[in-house]
C-alpha cells in the first residue's frame, strides 16, 4: 500500500498530513469528514506520543499513520510526514 500511495502521490503532489496528540475523542469524526474529500492513500496521521487511545483509533479506522513512542512536538511530527511524502 505504501508504494501504491507514493506512486499516486508523486503524480498528484498532494498529501493531507494530520499531526495528532491525545486526539482520540476527535478522530472518528475527523477521519469520516476527511474521507469525504480525500482518498485514503493521500491521508497520513502522525501520532505524536499520545497517552490516550489515539493510536488505537488510527488502527481501528485503518488510516495510514506514523507513531512516535513519546511526544516529540508538532515540528517533529510534521517533519516525519514530509519525509514520508518525499
Secondary structure as UniProt FT lines:
FT   HELIX           2..12
FT   STRAND          16..20
FT   HELIX           24..35
FT   TURN            36..37
FT   HELIX           40..42
FT   STRAND          43..48
FT   HELIX           54..61
FT   STRAND          64..68
FT   HELIX           74..85
//
